[in-house]
Amino acid sequence: MVLALLLSAQLWAANTKETVEQVTTAVTLTDDVDYIITSSTPFADEGSVNIQNTDHAVLILAGVKPSKATSLLAKYVLINGQKAVNNTNCQLKMYNRGSIILPYAKDLKPLTVYSEQNFEGESYSDFGLENTGGYMNTLTDKKLNNRIRSFRLKRGHMVTFSLREGGRGYSRCFIAADEDLEVASLPAILDRSISSYRVFKWYDAGKPQLAAAAGDYNACGALNVTSTYTWSAGSSMLPDQECVAHQIYSTWPSPSSLGSATYTCHMKTSNEPRNSADDHPETLADILKVWENLMRTGMRLCSPSSWDGSDYWNGTGFLKEFFDSIDARGWRCDIIDMHCYWAESNFGNLKNWVNAVHRPIWISEWCWGASWNNNGSFASGVTNTQVRDALRRICTSLNGMDYVERYFYWNSERDPSRIYKNGALTTAGQMYAQLDGGLAYNGKYDYAPRAPKQQDPKDLVVNFDKKSQTATITWYEYNGEMNEYLNIERRETEASPWTVVADITGIEQAGTQTVGGIEARQGWEFRISEKDANGKVRSTMPAAVSRHRRTT
């Protein structure tokens, strides 16, 4: 199955990659290059890097976290010959377990939109990282509301577009993770229909992570992880960790408070809602009731997390029911959230979920085995060394699954499962801290929400004004902005070809539509013709000019 609706999109020609252990002389970056320095001491005394190509060249310090890299900028890094200053002439962010320096000025405008395909027509680029009370921002006429046909997005950012004001309606995320993203032609469902937007910074986290450790800098630092979460909106742990916002159940925290987080572009949602032993079990109806407001934040959304009693090895159960409900509505859910307290062999079943619902996976809780099953780490007589070796095998397997983005170890079960205890790494923790799983995100598994069920236009009425020789056309429109095109067509006789007399855009939602002032004569016929977002051409039966003629 194709995971994305077709669109004419391209990444800026991928940077070449140049890797060195340490810089010992003055280096100038003029090409489109990712210049990667691997050592934890990246610069010798005489070494420096001058990023002269500020459009696309980047510097990656693979062995230095952002909190440590800050002190290296002024001494060893130049932006067009000037000392590098974070958040002034460059941006310093996490990159796996190291840092990336992007040569972006403080006033960078990461998004440019265009009124025509292929980056032509009017353009607008005065977009920042703003939000409106935690929700997406509504476009104005100046910002090309309902007129965007192509766009460019700078590397290191994500933009979410939606069809209606305030982030309502159909929405979709676009991510420029490792190159600029250029979309020359939007898919039909978005073309000339976008009414809301939100731009986020994108953080290049790695795969191995720690569950439920927001604010615990010691544990996160010791285990060398780059993201975690808590049971609320959380708080910033930047620059070294991304704290993911979390709506633990559908009534708390509020979508607007979660959406106000500016230190992440991701949101976890309901925690094990089908676990009757949890503190707040929920029904599918409870979750769906608030889901559109979660979409309105523009954040990349995880599904409710699985529970071994409700979701099964073959991609069936509550989560499948949830995704089927989301897809039927044309709503957005971007990530499968799994809880995996499993025997080692069971991790091979994760691909079943990707095959079932066609999204990437976050494992937001996992251990080797389950304490309630007395298996894995919790079996009688299991040693710390056995736990370490089993975790290494499991992590190595997960690192090889390109559809698994992040896996967050659950460190709150009993010994010997813990990887960080009493302020120190356990034997398994030492292995985990040294394990490099590479970058988490893989755009191959991005999923474009489906268009919801489309229907024919109906209830066409043509009212003729004999004095002005014009007609007023009224009909009920189901699909509105989700049409690739929506036209009023006219013919003078049954043998005449149909011609377009009005191209209708800007309809926000289903409802009765009225268009007046169209030239008409007695006996001429009109119809509504449209191509929906799924590519199906639909039309009403013809209606002849008369004062009271109604055709369905």
LOVO-216754 format. One record per residue (C-alpha): residue number from 1; x, z, y. Coordinates in steps of 0.05 Angstrom, whole numbers. Layout:
% residues N
PT   num       xx       zz       yy
PT   NUM        X        Z        Y
...
END
This chain:
% residues 552
PT   num       xx       zz       yy
PT     1        0        0        0
PT     2       24      -16       70
PT     3       36       50      107
PT     4       27       23      177
PT     5      -22      -23      212
PT     6       13      -88      228
PT     7       44      -93      296
PT     8       99     -133      329
PT     9      152      -79      336
PT    10      226      -78      335
PT    11      280      -26      343
PT    12      334      -43      392
PT    13      389      -75      350
PT    14      417      -16      311
PT    15      480       15      339
PT    16      544        6      299
PT    17      573       71      273
PT    18      645       92      284
PT    19      669      156      251
PT    20      733      194      266
PT    21      755      264      247
PT    22      782      283      316
PT    23      794      250      383
PT    24      866      256      406
PT    25      867      204      463
PT    26      820      179      517
PT    27      763      138      486
PT    28      714       96      525
PT    29      648       74      494
PT    30      626        6      521
PT    31      590      -21      459
PT    32      524       -1      428
PT    33      554       52      382
PT    34      541      119      350
PT    35      610      150      358
PT    36      614      206      307
PT    37      667      260      307
PT    38      666      301      242
PT    39      713      359      255
PT    40      690      428      278
PT    41      746      420      330
PT    42      728      350      354
PT    43      778      344      411
PT    44      853      353      415
PT    45      879      374      484
PT    46      890      302      506
PT    47      826      276      475
PT    48      764      255      513
PT    49      704      208      507
PT    50      676      170      566
PT    51      606      142      552
PT    52      605       81      596
PT    53      548       45      560
PT    54      492       92      583
PT    55      437       48      555
PT    56      453       56      481
PT    57      519       89      464
PT    58      516      162      440
PT    59      567      214      420
PT    60      554      256      357
PT    61      593      320      343
PT    62      575      328      270
PT    63      609      396      262
PT    64      589      431      326
PT    65      521      460      341
PT    66      492      450      411
PT    67      502      522      432
PT    68      577      514      418
PT    69      582      443      443
PT    70      559      461      514
PT    71      628      488      531
PT    72      661      423      508
PT    73      622      377      554
PT    74      657      388      621
PT    75      726      387      591
PT    76      723      330      541
PT    77      662      287      555
PT    78      649      239      613
PT    79      587      199      631
PT    80      609      137      668
PT    81      672      172      690
PT    82      637      235      713
PT    83      640      303      679
PT    84      583      310      630
PT    85      531      362      652
PT    86      474      377      605
PT    87      405      361      634
PT    88      438      328      694
PT    89      473      265      670
PT    90      464      275      595
PT    91      422      309      543
PT    92      454      353      490
PT    93      409      363      428
PT    94      414      381      355
PT    95      433      327      306
PT    96      427      351      234
PT    97      475      410      234
PT    98      514      385      294
PT    99      500      356      363
PT   100      484      291      397
PT   101      500      274      469
PT   102      453      222      498
PT   103      476      194      566
PT   104      408      203      598
PT   105      402      224      671
PT   106      357      282      690
PT   107      306      234      720
PT   108      302      190      657
PT   109      234      158      647
PT   110      232      147      571
PT   111      168      106      567
PT   112      151       39      600
PT   113       85        5      588
PT   114       64      -67      603
PT   115       -2     -101      616
PT   116       17     -162      574
PT   117       49     -173      507
PT   118      124     -184      502
PT   119      138     -136      559
PT   120      107     -181      612
PT   121       56     -172      667
PT   122       49     -107      706
PT   123       92      -48      684
PT   124       91       27      695
PT   125      145       77      676
PT   126      133      142      715
PT   127      119      182      652
PT   128      152      249      638
PT   129      141      304      586
PT   130       79      331      620
PT   131       16      354      585
PT   132      -53      372      610
PT   133      -70      443      589
PT   134      -35      431      522
PT   135      -71      364      511
PT   136      -53      292      523
PT   137      -56      262      592
PT   138     -109      213      614
PT   139      -84      147      642
PT   140     -106      123      710
PT   141     -117       51      732
PT   142      -47       53      763
PT   143      -19       74      695
PT   144      -54       15      662
PT   145     -113       51      631
PT   146     -144        6      578
PT   147      -93      -49      596
PT   148      -30      -31      556
PT   149       -8      -88      510
PT   150       66      -72      497
PT   151      115      -15      510
PT   152      187        9      506
PT   153      208       80      486
PT   154      278      108      493
PT   155      315      137      434
PT   156      304      211      422
PT   157      230      211      442
PT   158      161      207      411
PT   159       98      181      445
PT   160       27      191      421
PT   161      -28      145      447
PT   162     -103      154      440
PT   163     -163      111      456
PT   164     -204      159      497
PT   165     -192      206      555
PT   166     -160      274      543
PT   167     -130      252      477
PT   168     -197      241      442
PT   169     -213      188      392
PT   170     -165      147      350
PT   171      -92      165      361
PT   172      -24      146      334
PT   173       48      172      341
PT   174      108      126      353
PT   175      178      154      343
PT   176      244      127      370
PT   177      289      170      327
PT   178      355      132      324
PT   179      345       70      366
PT   180      302       49      424
PT   181      233       28      401
PT   182      204      -36      429
PT   183      132      -55      412
PT   184      120     -126      437
PT   185       49     -131      411
PT   186        3      -72      396
PT   187      -43      -71      335
PT   188     -113      -92      350
PT   189     -141      -22      350
PT   190      -95       -2      408
PT   191      -88      -67      445
PT   192     -119      -60      515
PT   193     -153        4      492
PT   194     -104       62      505
PT   195     -131      115      552
PT   196      -87      176      538
PT   197      -13      190      524
PT   198       37      245      514
PT   199      113      239      510
PT   200      156      290      472
PT   201      230      299      461
PT   202      249      285      389
PT   203      296      333      353
PT   204      339      306      297
PT   205      331      364      248
PT   206      361      365      178
PT   207      326      374      111
PT   208      342      446       87
PT   209      303      497      129
PT   210      280      569      128
PT   211      206      589      125
PT   212      172      637      173
PT   213      235      660      210
PT   214      218      645      283
PT   215      260      689      328
PT   216      308      708      272
PT   217      370      675      301
PT   218      416      714      253
PT   219      383      688      189
PT   220      374      617      216
PT   221      446      615      241
PT   222      476      644      177
PT   223      437      595      134
PT   224      455      537      179
PT   225      383      513      186
PT   226      354      473      244
PT   227      280      489      241
PT   228      232      544      223
PT   229      162      567      243
PT   230      120      629      251
PT   231       46      647      246
PT   232       30      626      317
PT   233       52      578      371
PT   234      120      609      367
PT   235      173      604      422
PT   236      234      562      438
PT   237      295      572      393
PT   238      331      513      423
PT   239      383      486      426
PT   240      402      501      354
PT   241      334      507      320
PT   242      265      475      329
PT   243      209      525      323
PT   244      147      489      296
PT   245       80      510      324
PT   246       30      535      272
PT   247      -45      542      272
PT   248      -50      592      216
PT   249     -126      582      210
PT   250     -176      539      246
PT   251     -196      590      298
PT   252     -127      616      317
PT   253      -85      601      355
PT   254     -125      554      400
PT   255     -106      481      400
PT   256      -90      484      474
PT   257      -41      541      466
PT   258       -7      506      408
PT   259       -4      441      448
PT   260       28      478      506
PT   261       92      486      464
PT   262      145      440      493
PT   263      201      458      444
PT   264      172      418      386
PT   265      130      357      374
PT   266      104      382      306
PT   267       47      428      285
PT   268       33      462      219
PT   269      -41      475      207
PT   270      -84      520      163
PT   271      -44      563      115
PT   272      -69      558       42
PT   273     -142      553       63
PT   274     -167      550       -8
PT   275     -129      612      -31
PT   276     -184      664      -40
PT   277     -130      719      -42
PT   278     -105      700       27
PT   279     -128      737       89
PT   280     -170      680      116
PT   281     -195      628       66
PT   282     -231      567       96
PT   283     -274      509       76
PT   284     -260      436       90
PT   285     -317      437      141
PT   286     -282      494      178
PT   287     -218      453      184
PT   288     -252      387      203
PT   289     -291      422      258
PT   290     -227      433      299
PT   291     -185      374      276
PT   292     -200      328      334
PT   293     -176      380      383
PT   294     -111      386      343
PT   295     -102      311      349
PT   296     -113      317      424
PT   297      -48      356      431
PT   298      -11      292      413
PT   299       33      332      365
PT   300       53      305      297
PT   301        5      342      250
PT   302       17      372      182
PT   303      -41      378      134
PT   304      -67      446      113
PT   305      -16      473       64
PT   306      -29      466      -10
PT   307      -40      523      -58
PT   308      -24      519     -132
PT   309      -95      539     -149
PT   310     -127      482     -110
PT   311      -78      424     -113
PT   312      -46      395     -175
PT   313       14      358     -200
PT   314      -20      290     -200
PT   315      -41      287     -127
PT   316     -112      312     -137
PT   317     -149      373     -110
PT   318     -166      401      -42
PT   319     -111      364       -4
PT   320     -134      297      -31
PT   321     -205      314      -10
PT   322     -179      333       59
PT   323     -140      268       68
PT   324     -198      226       43
PT   325     -242      259       96
PT   326     -191      248      151
PT   327     -180      175      133
PT   328     -255      161      129
PT   329     -262      185      201
PT   330     -202      145      227
PT   331     -168      211      246
PT   332      -94      226      246
PT   333      -55      272      199
PT   334       18      253      195
PT   335       51      298      142
PT   336       33      327       73
PT   337       47      402       74
PT   338       63      430        5
PT   339       76      501      -21
PT   340      119      496      -83
PT   341      131      560     -123
PT   342      148      517     -182
PT   343      191      511     -244
PT   344      250      465     -232
PT   345      220      406     -270
PT   346      157      406     -228
PT   347      191      382     -165
PT   348      193      313     -195
PT   349      117      310     -185
PT   350      122      306     -109
PT   351      121      230     -109
PT   352       50      234     -138
PT   353       27      262      -71
PT   354       62      207      -31
PT   355       28      156      -77
PT   356      -39      190      -69
PT   357      -43      198        7
PT   358       16      156       34
PT   359       50      205       80
PT   360      118      240       81
PT   361      124      311       55
PT   362      143      378       85
PT   363      151      434       34
PT   364      137      492       81
PT   365      145      545       27
PT   366      184      541      -37
PT   367      223      582      -88
PT   368      249      570     -158
PT   369      189      596     -196
PT   370      136      646     -176
PT   371      136      722     -178
PT   372       64      722     -203
PT   373       84      677     -261
PT   374      149      714     -277
PT   375      187      649     -283
PT   376      247      617     -249
PT   377      282      667     -204
PT   378      233      720     -227
PT   379      243      714     -302
PT   380      272      774     -337
PT   381      348      777     -335
PT   382      360      719     -287
PT   383      425      728     -248
PT   384      445      711     -177
PT   385      490      656     -204
PT   386      433      625     -243
PT   387      390      626     -180
PT   388      445      592     -140
PT   389      455      538     -192
PT   390      381      524     -199
PT   391      372      520     -123
PT   392      431      473     -118
PT   393      400      427     -170
PT   394      331      429     -136
PT   395      360      418      -66
PT   396      403      360      -90
PT   397      341      329     -120
PT   398      301      339      -56
PT   399      357      310      -14
PT   400      352      247      -55
PT   401      277      240      -43
PT   402      273      200       21
PT   403      199      217       28
PT   404      214      292       32
PT   405      230      306      105
PT   406      240      382      107
PT   407      239      439       56
PT   408      233      510       82
PT   409      257      564       34
PT   410      212      625       27
PT   411      259      685       31
PT   412      207      741       26
PT   413      200      748      -49
PT   414      236      799      -91
PT   415      308      796     -117
PT   416      343      756     -141
PT   417      307      700     -104
PT   418      331      718      -35
PT   419      383      676        0
PT   420      393      723       60
PT   421      390      798       51
PT   422      410      858       93
PT   423      442      814      145
PT   424      486      775       96
PT   425      482      713       54
PT   426      471      721      -21
PT   427      508      677      -71
PT   428      451      627      -67
PT   429      450      633        9
PT   430      524      614       13
PT   431      508      551      -25
PT   432      447      536       19
PT   433      487      545       83
PT   434      539      494       60
PT   435      489      444       34
PT   436      482      382       79
PT   437      418      346       64
PT   438      425      296      120
PT   439      374      279      173
PT   440      302      296      156
PT   441      261      239      186
PT   442      253      172      153
PT   443      208      123      191
PT   444      195       86      126
PT   445      139      135      111
PT   446      104      136      178
PT   447       29      128      168
PT   448      -17       92      216
PT   449      -87      122      215
PT   450     -140       76      188
PT   451     -194       47      232
PT   452     -259       84      217
PT   453     -317       46      186
PT   454     -336      -13      230
PT   455     -406      -40      240
PT   456     -440     -102      269
PT   457     -466     -101      341
PT   458     -542      -99      343
PT   459     -605      -96      385
PT   460     -586     -156      429
PT   461     -634     -167      488
PT   462     -628     -223      539
PT   463     -667     -212      603
PT   464     -672     -273      649
PT   465     -679     -272      724
PT   466     -710     -338      742
PT   467     -695     -331      817
PT   468     -621     -321      809
PT   469     -615     -361      745
PT   470     -575     -305      713
PT   471     -583     -263      651
PT   472     -572     -189      637
PT   473     -546     -178      566
PT   474     -559     -112      531
PT   475     -538      -91      460
PT   476     -515      -32      420
PT   477     -440      -31      407
PT   478     -413       11      349
PT   479     -339       -7      350
PT   480     -323      -12      424
PT   481     -249       -4      437
PT   482     -233      -11      364
PT   483     -247      -86      368
PT   484     -191     -136      372
PT   485     -237     -174      418
PT   486     -309     -167      442
PT   487     -342     -227      475
PT   488     -409     -250      502
PT   489     -417     -322      479
PT   490     -466     -376      502
PT   491     -489     -444      480
PT   492     -537     -492      515
PT   493     -567     -524      451
PT   494     -561     -510      377
PT   495     -514     -569      372
PT   496     -469     -543      428
PT   497     -406     -502      413
PT   498     -406     -429      429
PT   499     -364     -413      491
PT   500     -340     -345      516
PT   501     -372     -325      582
PT   502     -348     -252      584
PT   503     -290     -216      552
PT   504     -310     -142      548
PT   505     -258      -87      550
PT   506     -255      -13      567
PT   507     -313       12      524
PT   508     -294       84      507
PT   509     -343       98      451
PT   510     -405       74      414
PT   511     -468       64      456
PT   512     -515       16      491
PT   513     -478      -35      534
PT   514     -506      -76      592
PT   515     -473     -135      627
PT   516     -510     -172      683
PT   517     -500     -232      728
PT   518     -485     -283      674
PT   519     -506     -354      690
PT   520     -565     -375      646
PT   521     -621     -427      639
PT   522     -685     -428      600
PT   523     -670     -446      527
PT   524     -596     -427      529
PT   525     -575     -378      474
PT   526     -528     -318      475
PT   527     -495     -275      422
PT   528     -445     -218      418
PT   529     -383     -237      378
PT   530     -326     -191      360
PT   531     -268     -181      312
PT   532     -262     -109      290
PT   533     -198      -69      280
PT   534     -197      -88      206
PT   535     -197     -163      224
PT   536     -270     -177      205
PT   537     -309     -223      253
PT   538     -379     -196      269
PT   539     -435     -222      311
PT   540     -508     -214      328
PT   541     -561     -267      314
PT   542     -570     -313      374
PT   543     -620     -293      427
PT   544     -652     -346      471
PT   545     -663     -337      545
PT   546     -731     -306      558
PT   547     -758     -246      595
PT   548     -770     -204      534
PT   549     -735     -231      473
PT   550     -703     -182      425
PT   551     -663     -199      363
PT   552     -628     -151      314
END
